[in-house]
Amino acid sequence: MAGIVEGRKILVSGARNKWSIAWHTALSLHREGAELAFSVFGEREANGVGKLIAEAGIAAPILQCNATDDAQVEAMFAEIGAHFGGTLDGLLHGVVFANKDDLAGEYVNTSQQGFNLAHDSSVYTLVTMARAARPYLKASGAGSIVTLTYLGAERVVPNYNIMGVAKASLEASVRYLASDLGAENIRVNAVSAGAIKTLAAGAIAGFDAMLDHVALRAPLRRTVDADEVGDAVTFLMSRLARGVTGEVLHVDGGYNILAM
């Protein structure tokens, strides 16, 4: 039986290693029949993703791109568009970065440089990638953009600090982009992943205690894993979600519904 994204052409950005949510999303998309391409920051990430796709038996181009540079983003999408014959069905935005020093202590002490870096890397990259992808997604007739967010956008999470504020901006950007692009049948959504132990999460002080707390308190009485998040992204990329845009889908075992 054909997968739910069979034949859809999708660019995955932000995969870095075997723990990355973006990588597990790529595995889900591949399993469900998508044709993939990857965007990574630099040579180290390209080498890492190259090994992963070889091990997984995925044939896909890997393009290096600093997504904070508009010219590089435009050039990358021109190359992706050519590779996929002028169309693109989906874009996973998994680009995120902040200074580790800004993920500790009090948010009030966030530096201007740290504030700008987190927003340029984690939010503006969605805007510039959506803008460059737009003509190719429009040509698809049913384009889908999905980004990754976290509950720290809605609530104060200890030691999440500037990333919580950046994720709040990211979620607002999802709504504005959904409004801009909806007339071209391009949908824009976000998946709010529960606490998952990735390399990036390791930079958050007290993260292991957070995992224990979620497992105890979440309605499902467990944490979620990256495969569950990847499957949710795949759903949003598919025709099954053709009426869904501007939404934030929580995949966190229900933890977000709790009062505290």
C-alpha positions as CSV (number, residue, x, y, z in Angstrom):
1,M,0.0,0.0,0.0
2,A,1.3,3.5,-0.9
3,G,2.5,5.7,1.9
4,I,0.6,8.9,2.9
5,V,3.3,11.1,1.3
6,E,4.0,8.8,-1.7
7,G,5.9,10.7,-4.4
8,R,5.8,14.1,-2.6
9,K,9.1,16.0,-2.9
10,I,10.2,17.4,0.5
11,L,13.2,19.3,1.7
12,V,14.4,18.5,5.3
13,S,16.4,21.2,7.0
14,G,18.0,21.0,10.4
15,A,19.0,17.3,10.6
16,R,22.4,17.0,12.3
17,N,22.7,13.6,13.9
18,K,20.8,10.4,14.7
19,W,19.1,12.0,17.7
20,S,17.7,15.0,15.7
21,I,14.0,15.3,15.5
22,A,14.5,16.5,11.9
23,W,16.3,13.2,11.1
24,H,13.6,11.1,12.6
25,T,11.1,13.1,10.6
26,A,13.1,12.3,7.5
27,L,12.9,8.6,8.3
28,S,9.1,8.8,8.7
29,L,8.8,10.7,5.4
30,H,11.0,8.2,3.6
31,R,9.0,5.3,5.0
32,E,5.8,6.9,3.8
33,G,7.1,7.3,0.2
34,A,8.5,10.9,0.0
35,E,11.4,11.9,-2.2
36,L,13.8,13.8,0.0
37,A,16.5,16.4,-0.1
38,F,18.5,17.8,2.8
39,S,19.7,21.2,3.8
40,V,22.5,21.5,6.3
41,F,24.6,24.3,7.7
42,G,28.1,23.2,6.8
43,E,30.5,20.4,5.9
44,R,30.4,18.7,9.3
45,E,26.6,18.4,9.2
46,A,26.8,17.3,5.6
47,N,29.2,14.5,6.5
48,G,27.0,13.4,9.4
49,V,23.8,13.4,7.4
50,G,25.6,11.7,4.5
51,K,26.5,8.8,6.8
52,L,23.0,8.6,8.1
53,I,21.2,8.5,4.8
54,A,23.7,5.9,3.5
55,E,23.0,3.7,6.5
56,A,19.2,4.2,6.0
57,G,19.4,3.5,2.3
58,I,18.0,6.9,1.3
59,A,19.1,8.5,-1.9
60,A,18.9,12.2,-1.5
61,P,21.0,15.3,-2.3
62,I,22.6,17.2,0.6
63,L,23.0,21.0,0.2
64,Q,25.0,23.2,2.4
65,C,23.3,26.5,3.3
66,N,23.6,29.2,6.0
67,A,19.9,29.8,6.3
68,T,20.4,33.2,7.8
69,D,21.9,34.4,4.5
70,D,19.2,35.3,2.0
71,A,21.5,34.9,-1.0
72,Q,22.5,31.4,0.1
73,V,18.8,30.4,0.7
74,E,17.7,31.7,-2.7
75,A,20.6,29.8,-4.4
76,M,19.8,26.6,-2.5
77,F,16.1,26.6,-3.5
78,A,16.9,27.3,-7.1
79,E,19.1,24.1,-7.0
80,I,16.4,22.2,-5.1
81,G,13.7,23.4,-7.6
82,A,15.9,22.2,-10.5
83,H,16.5,18.8,-8.8
84,F,12.8,18.3,-8.3
85,G,11.7,19.5,-11.7
86,G,10.4,23.0,-10.7
87,T,8.2,21.9,-7.8
88,L,8.4,21.3,-4.1
89,D,5.7,19.7,-2.0
90,G,7.0,20.2,1.4
91,L,9.6,22.0,3.6
92,L,10.5,20.9,7.1
93,H,12.1,23.8,9.0
94,G,14.2,22.4,11.8
95,V,16.8,25.2,12.0
96,V,17.4,26.3,15.6
97,F,20.4,27.9,17.5
98,A,21.1,30.0,20.6
99,N,24.1,30.7,22.7
100,K,24.4,28.2,25.5
101,D,25.1,31.0,27.9
102,D,21.7,32.4,27.3
103,L,20.0,29.2,28.4
104,A,20.9,29.6,32.0
105,G,20.3,32.0,34.8
106,E,17.7,34.8,34.4
107,Y,16.1,35.8,31.1
108,V,16.5,39.4,32.0
109,N,20.3,39.1,31.6
110,T,20.0,38.0,27.9
111,S,22.4,40.0,25.8
112,Q,21.3,41.8,22.7
113,Q,23.7,39.7,20.6
114,G,22.2,36.5,22.1
115,F,18.6,37.8,21.5
116,N,19.3,38.6,17.9
117,L,21.2,35.4,17.3
118,A,18.4,33.2,18.6
119,H,15.8,35.1,16.5
120,D,17.9,35.2,13.3
121,S,18.7,31.6,13.5
122,S,15.5,30.1,14.8
123,V,12.8,32.4,13.5
124,Y,13.9,34.5,10.5
125,T,15.2,31.4,8.8
126,L,11.6,30.1,8.6
127,V,10.6,33.4,6.9
128,T,13.5,33.5,4.4
129,M,13.1,29.8,3.6
130,A,9.3,30.1,3.1
131,R,9.9,33.1,0.8
132,A,12.4,31.3,-1.3
133,A,10.4,28.1,-1.4
134,R,7.2,29.8,-2.3
135,P,7.2,29.6,-6.1
136,Y,8.1,25.9,-5.9
137,L,5.5,25.1,-3.3
138,K,2.9,27.1,-5.3
139,A,3.8,25.0,-8.4
140,S,3.1,21.9,-6.4
141,G,-0.5,23.0,-6.0
142,A,-0.6,21.6,-2.4
143,G,2.5,22.8,-0.6
144,S,3.2,22.3,3.1
145,I,5.6,24.0,5.5
146,V,6.1,22.5,9.0
147,T,8.4,23.9,11.7
148,L,9.3,22.5,15.1
149,T,8.5,24.3,18.4
150,Y,8.2,23.6,22.1
151,L,6.0,24.4,25.1
152,G,8.5,27.0,26.2
153,A,6.8,29.3,23.7
154,E,3.7,29.3,25.8
155,R,5.0,28.9,29.4
156,V,8.0,29.7,31.4
157,V,10.3,26.7,31.3
158,P,13.4,27.0,33.6
159,N,16.6,27.5,31.7
160,Y,14.9,27.7,28.3
161,N,15.0,31.5,28.4
162,I,15.7,33.1,25.0
163,M,14.6,30.0,23.1
164,G,11.2,30.2,24.7
165,V,10.8,33.8,23.4
166,A,12.2,32.8,20.0
167,K,9.8,29.9,19.8
168,A,6.9,32.2,20.6
169,S,8.0,34.4,17.7
170,L,8.2,31.3,15.6
171,E,4.7,30.3,16.4
172,A,3.4,33.8,15.6
173,S,5.3,33.6,12.3
174,V,3.5,30.3,11.5
175,R,0.2,32.1,11.7
176,Y,1.2,35.1,9.6
177,L,2.8,32.9,7.0
178,A,-0.2,30.7,6.9
179,S,-2.3,33.8,6.2
180,D,0.1,35.1,3.5
181,L,0.4,31.8,1.6
182,G,-3.0,30.2,2.1
183,A,-4.4,31.7,-1.1
184,E,-1.7,29.7,-3.0
185,N,-2.8,26.5,-1.2
186,I,0.4,26.5,0.8
187,R,-0.2,25.4,4.4
188,V,2.1,26.4,7.3
189,N,2.0,24.6,10.6
190,A,4.1,23.7,13.6
191,V,4.6,20.6,15.7
192,S,5.3,21.3,19.4
193,A,7.4,18.4,20.5
194,G,7.5,17.2,24.1
195,A,10.7,17.0,26.0
196,I,13.0,14.7,24.1
197,K,16.7,14.0,24.9
198,T,18.6,15.4,21.9
199,L,22.1,16.8,21.8
200,A,20.6,20.3,21.7
201,A,18.4,19.6,24.8
202,G,21.5,18.6,26.6
203,A,22.4,22.3,26.8
204,I,19.4,23.0,29.0
205,A,20.3,22.7,32.7
206,G,18.1,20.3,34.7
207,F,16.8,18.6,31.5
208,D,16.9,15.0,33.0
209,A,14.8,16.1,35.9
210,M,12.3,17.7,33.4
211,L,12.0,14.4,31.6
212,D,11.3,12.6,34.9
213,H,8.6,15.2,35.8
214,V,6.9,14.9,32.4
215,A,6.9,11.1,32.6
216,L,5.2,11.3,36.0
217,R,2.7,14.1,35.2
218,A,1.7,13.8,31.5
219,P,-1.7,12.2,30.8
220,L,0.0,9.3,28.9
221,R,2.4,8.9,31.9
222,R,5.4,8.9,29.7
223,T,7.6,11.1,27.5
224,V,7.4,11.0,23.8
225,D,10.1,10.1,21.3
226,A,11.4,11.7,18.1
227,D,9.7,9.1,15.9
228,E,6.3,10.1,17.2
229,V,7.1,13.8,16.4
230,G,8.3,12.8,13.0
231,D,5.1,10.9,12.3
232,A,3.1,14.0,13.2
233,V,5.1,16.1,10.8
234,T,4.5,13.5,8.1
235,F,0.8,13.7,8.7
236,L,0.9,17.5,8.3
237,M,2.8,17.1,5.1
238,S,0.2,14.7,3.7
239,R,-3.1,15.1,1.9
240,L,-4.8,13.9,5.1
241,A,-4.0,17.3,6.7
242,R,-5.1,19.3,3.6
243,G,-7.5,21.4,5.6
244,V,-5.1,22.3,8.4
245,T,-3.0,25.5,8.4
246,G,-1.8,28.0,11.0
247,E,-1.9,25.4,13.7
248,V,0.5,24.2,16.5
249,L,0.0,20.5,17.0
250,H,1.3,19.3,20.4
251,V,3.0,15.9,20.5
252,D,3.9,15.7,24.1
253,G,1.8,13.0,25.7
254,G,-0.8,15.6,26.6
255,Y,1.5,17.5,29.0
256,N,0.5,20.9,27.5
257,I,-3.1,20.5,28.8
258,L,-2.0,20.5,32.5
259,A,-2.3,23.6,34.7
260,M,1.2,23.1,36.0
